[in-house]
Amino acid sequence: MMNTAYQFRIYPTNGQKELMAKTFGCVRFIYNRMLSDRIEYYEKTKKQLNNTPAQYKDEFPFLKEVDSLALANAQVNLNKAYSSFFRQKENGFPGFKNKKSHQSYTTNLVNNNISLCDGFLRLPKLGSIKIRQHRDIPEGYRLKSVTVSRNAASEYHASILYEQEEEIKEIKLEEIKEDRILGIDFSMKELAVFSDGKSAGYPGYYRKSKEQLAREQRRLSKCRKGSRNREKQRLKVAKLHEKVSRQRKDFQHKLSRQITNDYEVVCVETLSMKGMSQALNYGKSVHDNGFGMFVSFLEYKLKREGKKLIRVDRWYASSKTCSRCGRVKKELHLSERIYQCECGNRMDRDVNAAINIREEGKRLLTG
């Protein structure tokens, strides 16, 4: 069984927008209230509190106005956050949500309360909403849930999750050809450099829009707070950011699809993009590239076709190691863009690293 999500633009009426805003607020409220009560209960008793949204509806009647499944999913998300903290210690203790956080809620299919037909999406409490369905849903796909969201540009989207049965044929190791294995090294300028000597050639959409964004943001800063002109200008800035985000995702989806079609095994280095952006003062370049998102796109595409993504440890000296003789340099400054070795090997630093990542990935694959 596999899950696939399709995101579509939706166009709610003013009444539906108002109810969506209430639902966003109620989901945020119940999440924060349940979290606050759990913290207070643990401080008093040193035990965990198993509270549910239903316990708060008598005290806060406005919770009855919105979809109960949306509130139930807020509880599910809180439980997941708790489990992640206590079992894996990965994401830290659950934090409170604020109005500036992502505006969304999720509802589930129960007794055919959700349907997609003839250009309309029917949702609990909201009724039928006009939807721009730019692609058909394959036969045999079973609808599971819908996540409704609103971005900073006040655009509404519905992410519809489907479940389907698919037979995935894993590629056998002995059938993998040498030229069907690719190594990828992160590049601050081009997004990625490949072991075959090519590069991604990322256009840098944020950098291209930087002057226009700065100009519109200056205009926004001069608008009086609370005025209609300020809201219009805020939407203008938000739409520019959304355009850059969509351009970036479109590029990453197309590139990851091309790589998935051409290769059977892809080897990448496990990097902390957040750490790199902070430690090296390259925050804008790192976030503009979106390398972490690109790897995520690549991973799920490869998995669905039975292909493999191999992650090489971040401490592996891919940049300092000579891809020809294996010598390891003690020091290699970021300013050195050409790798030179005593054996006579002279090549682009990133291509050398990509080849080493490919070879280490091959070792991990067969080892």
C-alpha positions as CSV (number, residue, x, y, z in Angstrom):
1,M,0.0,0.0,0.0
2,M,1.2,3.5,-0.9
3,N,0.0,7.0,-0.3
4,T,-0.1,9.8,-2.9
5,A,-1.1,13.4,-2.3
6,Y,-2.4,15.7,-5.1
7,Q,-2.5,19.4,-4.4
8,F,-5.1,21.6,-6.1
9,R,-6.0,25.3,-5.9
10,I,-9.5,25.9,-4.5
11,Y,-11.8,28.9,-4.7
12,P,-14.0,29.2,-1.6
13,T,-16.8,31.7,-1.2
14,N,-16.6,34.4,1.4
15,G,-18.8,32.4,3.7
16,Q,-16.5,29.3,3.3
17,K,-13.4,31.5,3.8
18,E,-14.9,32.7,7.1
19,L,-15.6,29.1,8.3
20,M,-12.1,28.0,7.2
21,A,-10.6,30.9,9.2
22,K,-12.6,29.7,12.3
23,T,-11.4,26.1,11.7
24,F,-7.7,27.3,11.4
25,G,-8.1,29.2,14.7
26,C,-10.0,26.4,16.5
27,V,-7.3,23.8,15.5
28,R,-4.6,26.1,16.7
29,F,-6.5,26.8,19.9
30,I,-7.2,23.2,20.8
31,Y,-3.6,22.2,20.1
32,N,-2.2,24.9,22.4
33,R,-4.8,24.3,25.1
34,M,-4.2,20.6,25.2
35,L,-0.5,21.1,25.2
36,S,-0.7,23.6,28.0
37,D,-2.9,21.3,30.1
38,R,-0.6,18.4,29.6
39,I,2.4,20.5,30.7
40,E,0.5,21.7,33.8
41,Y,-0.7,18.2,34.7
42,Y,2.8,16.7,34.4
43,E,4.3,19.4,36.6
44,K,1.7,18.6,39.3
45,T,1.6,14.8,39.1
46,K,4.6,13.7,37.0
47,K,2.2,11.7,34.9
48,Q,1.0,12.2,31.3
49,L,-2.5,13.5,30.7
50,N,-4.6,11.8,27.9
51,N,-6.9,14.7,27.1
52,T,-9.2,14.9,24.0
53,P,-10.9,17.8,22.1
54,A,-14.3,16.5,23.2
55,Q,-13.5,17.4,26.8
56,Y,-13.3,21.1,25.9
57,K,-16.5,21.6,23.9
58,D,-18.8,22.4,26.8
59,E,-16.4,25.0,28.2
60,F,-15.7,26.5,24.7
61,P,-18.9,26.1,22.6
62,F,-17.3,27.7,19.5
63,L,-15.4,24.4,19.0
64,K,-18.8,22.8,18.0
65,E,-19.1,25.1,14.9
66,V,-16.1,23.6,13.1
67,D,-15.3,20.1,11.7
68,S,-14.8,17.7,14.6
69,L,-12.3,15.6,12.6
70,A,-10.1,18.7,12.2
71,L,-9.9,18.9,16.0
72,A,-9.2,15.2,16.3
73,N,-6.3,15.5,13.8
74,A,-4.9,18.3,16.0
75,Q,-4.8,15.8,18.8
76,V,-3.1,13.2,16.6
77,N,-0.5,15.8,15.6
78,L,0.2,16.6,19.3
79,N,0.5,12.9,20.2
80,K,3.0,12.4,17.3
81,A,5.0,15.4,18.5
82,Y,5.1,13.9,22.0
83,S,6.1,10.5,20.8
84,S,8.9,12.0,18.6
85,F,10.3,13.8,21.6
86,F,10.1,11.1,24.2
87,R,11.2,8.2,22.0
88,Q,13.6,9.7,19.5
89,K,14.6,13.1,21.0
90,E,14.7,14.5,17.4
91,N,12.6,17.6,17.2
92,G,12.7,18.9,20.7
93,F,9.7,19.3,23.0
94,P,6.4,20.3,21.2
95,G,6.0,24.1,20.9
96,F,2.9,26.3,20.9
97,K,1.4,27.4,17.6
98,N,0.8,31.1,16.8
99,K,-1.3,33.0,14.2
100,K,1.8,33.5,12.0
101,S,2.4,29.7,11.7
102,H,1.1,27.6,8.7
103,Q,-2.7,28.0,8.4
104,S,-4.1,24.5,7.7
105,Y,-6.3,21.7,9.0
106,T,-6.9,18.1,8.0
107,T,-10.2,16.2,7.8
108,N,-10.7,12.5,7.1
109,L,-13.1,10.6,4.8
110,V,-15.9,9.1,7.0
111,N,-19.2,7.8,5.5
112,N,-18.5,9.5,2.1
113,N,-18.4,13.0,3.7
114,I,-15.7,14.0,1.1
115,S,-16.1,13.8,-2.6
116,L,-14.3,15.2,-5.7
117,C,-16.6,15.5,-8.8
118,D,-17.3,17.8,-11.7
119,G,-15.0,20.6,-10.7
120,F,-16.1,20.7,-7.0
121,L,-14.7,19.4,-3.8
122,R,-17.2,18.6,-1.1
123,L,-15.9,18.9,2.5
124,P,-17.6,18.6,5.9
125,K,-19.3,21.8,7.2
126,L,-18.1,23.7,4.1
127,G,-20.1,22.0,1.4
128,S,-19.0,22.2,-2.3
129,I,-16.0,24.3,-3.1
130,K,-14.8,25.2,-6.6
131,I,-11.5,23.4,-7.5
132,R,-9.0,23.7,-10.3
133,Q,-8.3,20.0,-10.9
134,H,-5.3,20.1,-13.3
135,R,-4.8,16.4,-13.4
136,D,-7.0,13.3,-13.2
137,I,-6.9,10.8,-10.4
138,P,-6.0,7.3,-11.5
139,E,-8.6,4.5,-11.2
140,G,-8.2,2.4,-8.1
141,Y,-7.0,5.3,-5.9
142,R,-9.0,5.5,-2.6
143,L,-9.4,8.9,-1.0
144,K,-8.3,9.1,2.7
145,S,-8.1,12.7,3.8
146,V,-7.9,16.3,2.7
147,T,-5.7,19.0,4.1
148,V,-7.0,22.6,3.5
149,S,-4.4,25.4,3.7
150,R,-4.1,29.1,3.2
151,N,-0.7,30.7,2.3
152,A,0.6,34.2,3.0
153,A,-0.8,35.4,-0.4
154,S,-4.3,34.4,0.8
155,E,-4.5,31.5,-1.7
156,Y,-6.3,28.4,-0.7
157,H,-5.2,24.8,-1.6
158,A,-6.5,21.3,-0.9
159,S,-4.0,18.5,-0.6
160,I,-6.0,15.3,-1.2
161,L,-4.4,12.1,0.1
162,Y,-5.1,8.8,-1.8
163,E,-4.2,5.2,-1.0
164,Q,-3.4,2.7,-3.7
165,E,-1.9,-0.7,-4.2
166,E,1.3,-0.8,-6.2
167,E,3.7,-3.6,-7.0
168,I,7.2,-2.3,-6.6
169,K,9.9,-4.4,-8.2
170,E,13.2,-3.9,-6.3
171,I,16.2,-3.6,-8.6
172,K,18.7,-6.5,-8.0
173,L,22.2,-5.5,-7.1
174,E,23.8,-7.7,-9.8
175,E,21.6,-6.1,-12.4
176,I,22.8,-2.5,-11.7
177,K,25.2,-1.2,-14.3
178,E,28.2,1.0,-13.5
179,D,26.9,3.9,-15.6
180,R,23.5,3.8,-13.9
181,I,25.0,4.9,-10.5
182,L,25.2,8.6,-9.9
183,G,27.0,10.6,-7.2
184,I,25.7,14.1,-6.2
185,D,27.6,16.8,-4.3
186,F,25.9,19.9,-3.0
187,S,26.9,23.1,-4.7
188,M,26.2,26.5,-3.3
189,K,26.0,28.1,-6.7
190,E,24.4,25.4,-8.9
191,L,22.4,23.3,-6.4
192,A,24.3,20.1,-7.2
193,V,27.3,18.8,-9.2
194,F,27.2,15.2,-10.5
195,S,29.9,12.5,-10.8
196,D,29.6,12.6,-14.6
197,G,30.9,16.1,-14.6
198,K,27.6,17.9,-15.2
199,S,25.9,20.3,-12.9
200,A,22.2,21.1,-12.1
201,G,22.5,24.7,-13.3
202,Y,19.9,26.1,-10.9
203,P,18.9,29.5,-12.1
204,G,18.7,31.1,-8.6
205,Y,15.1,32.3,-8.7
206,Y,15.4,34.2,-5.5
207,R,18.5,36.1,-6.6
208,K,16.8,37.1,-9.8
209,S,13.8,38.5,-7.9
210,K,15.8,40.1,-5.2
211,E,15.7,43.6,-6.5
212,Q,11.9,43.5,-7.2
213,L,11.3,42.0,-3.8
214,A,13.4,44.7,-2.1
215,R,11.5,47.4,-4.0
216,E,8.1,46.1,-3.1
217,Q,9.1,45.5,0.6
218,R,10.3,49.2,0.8
219,R,6.9,50.3,-0.4
220,L,5.3,48.0,2.2
221,S,7.3,49.5,5.0
222,K,6.0,53.0,4.1
223,C,2.3,52.0,4.2
224,R,0.3,52.9,7.3
225,K,-0.4,49.9,9.5
226,G,-4.0,48.7,9.3
227,S,-4.7,50.5,6.0
228,R,-6.1,48.8,2.9
229,N,-3.1,49.9,0.9
230,R,-0.8,48.1,3.3
231,E,-2.8,44.9,2.9
232,K,-2.7,45.2,-0.9
233,Q,1.0,45.7,-0.8
234,R,1.5,42.8,1.7
235,L,-0.3,40.5,-0.7
236,K,1.9,41.8,-3.6
237,V,5.0,40.9,-1.6
238,A,3.6,37.5,-0.6
239,K,2.7,36.6,-4.2
240,L,6.3,37.4,-5.3
241,H,7.6,35.0,-2.6
242,E,5.1,32.4,-3.7
243,K,6.2,32.7,-7.3
244,V,9.8,32.1,-6.3
245,S,8.8,29.1,-4.2
246,R,6.8,27.6,-7.1
247,Q,9.6,28.2,-9.6
248,R,12.1,26.4,-7.3
249,K,9.8,23.4,-6.7
250,D,9.1,23.1,-10.5
251,F,12.8,23.0,-11.2
252,Q,13.5,20.5,-8.5
253,H,10.6,18.2,-9.6
254,K,11.8,18.2,-13.2
255,L,15.4,17.6,-12.3
256,S,14.6,14.8,-9.8
257,R,12.3,13.1,-12.4
258,Q,15.1,13.3,-15.0
259,I,17.6,11.7,-12.7
260,T,15.2,9.0,-11.6
261,N,14.6,8.1,-15.3
262,D,18.3,7.9,-16.1
263,Y,19.8,6.2,-13.0
264,E,19.0,3.3,-10.8
265,V,21.2,4.2,-7.7
266,V,21.8,7.8,-6.6
267,C,24.3,8.6,-3.8
268,V,24.1,11.8,-1.9
269,E,25.9,13.2,1.2
270,T,23.9,13.6,4.4
271,L,24.1,17.4,5.1
272,S,22.7,19.7,7.7
273,M,21.4,22.5,5.6
274,K,20.4,24.6,8.6
275,G,23.9,24.2,10.1
276,M,25.5,25.2,6.8
277,S,23.4,28.3,6.4
278,Q,24.3,29.4,10.0
279,A,27.9,28.4,10.2
280,L,29.0,29.6,6.8
281,N,26.9,32.8,6.5
282,Y,25.4,31.5,3.3
283,G,21.8,31.5,4.5
284,K,20.3,33.0,1.4
285,S,22.1,30.8,-1.0
286,V,21.4,27.6,0.9
287,H,17.7,28.4,1.2
288,D,17.4,29.5,-2.4
289,N,18.8,26.2,-3.6
290,G,16.5,24.1,-1.5
291,F,18.9,21.1,-1.7
292,G,17.1,19.3,1.2
293,M,13.8,19.5,-0.6
294,F,15.4,18.3,-3.8
295,V,16.8,15.2,-2.1
296,S,13.3,14.5,-0.6
297,F,11.7,14.7,-4.1
298,L,14.4,12.5,-5.5
299,E,14.1,9.9,-2.7
300,Y,10.3,9.3,-3.0
301,K,10.5,9.1,-6.8
302,L,13.3,6.5,-6.7
303,K,11.5,4.5,-4.0
304,R,8.3,4.3,-6.1
305,E,10.3,2.7,-9.0
306,G,12.2,0.3,-6.8
307,K,15.4,2.3,-7.2
308,K,17.8,3.3,-4.4
309,L,19.0,6.5,-2.7
310,I,22.2,5.9,-0.7
311,R,23.1,8.5,1.9
312,V,26.8,8.9,2.7
313,D,27.8,10.1,6.1
314,R,28.4,13.9,6.3
315,W,31.8,13.3,8.0
316,Y,33.1,11.3,5.0
317,A,36.0,13.4,3.5
318,S,34.5,13.5,0.0
319,S,36.1,16.9,-0.8
320,K,39.6,16.2,0.6
321,T,40.0,12.8,-0.9
322,C,41.5,12.3,-4.3
323,S,39.1,10.4,-6.5
324,R,42.0,8.8,-8.5
325,C,44.6,7.7,-5.9
326,G,42.7,8.0,-2.6
327,R,45.1,10.4,-0.9
328,V,43.4,12.6,1.7
329,K,44.5,16.3,2.2
330,K,44.8,17.6,5.7
331,E,43.3,21.0,4.7
332,L,41.2,22.2,1.8
333,H,39.9,25.8,1.9
334,L,36.6,26.8,0.4
335,S,38.3,29.2,-1.9
336,E,40.1,26.3,-3.6
337,R,37.8,25.4,-6.4
338,I,40.2,23.1,-8.3
339,Y,41.4,19.9,-6.6
340,Q,45.1,19.1,-7.3
341,C,46.8,16.0,-6.0
342,E,50.4,14.7,-6.0
343,C,49.4,11.9,-8.4
344,G,48.6,14.5,-11.1
345,N,44.9,14.5,-10.7
346,R,43.5,18.0,-11.4
347,M,39.8,18.5,-11.6
348,D,36.9,20.6,-10.4
349,R,36.6,20.3,-6.6
350,D,32.9,19.5,-6.6
351,V,33.2,16.9,-9.4
352,N,36.0,15.2,-7.4
353,A,33.7,15.1,-4.4
354,A,30.7,13.8,-6.4
355,I,32.9,10.9,-7.7
356,N,34.0,10.0,-4.1
357,I,30.4,10.1,-2.9
358,R,29.4,7.7,-5.7
359,E,32.3,5.3,-4.9
360,E,31.4,5.4,-1.1
361,G,27.8,4.8,-2.0
362,K,28.7,1.8,-4.1
363,R,30.7,0.5,-1.1
364,L,27.7,0.9,1.2
365,L,25.4,-0.6,-1.3
366,T,27.4,-3.8,-1.7
367,G,28.9,-3.9,1.8
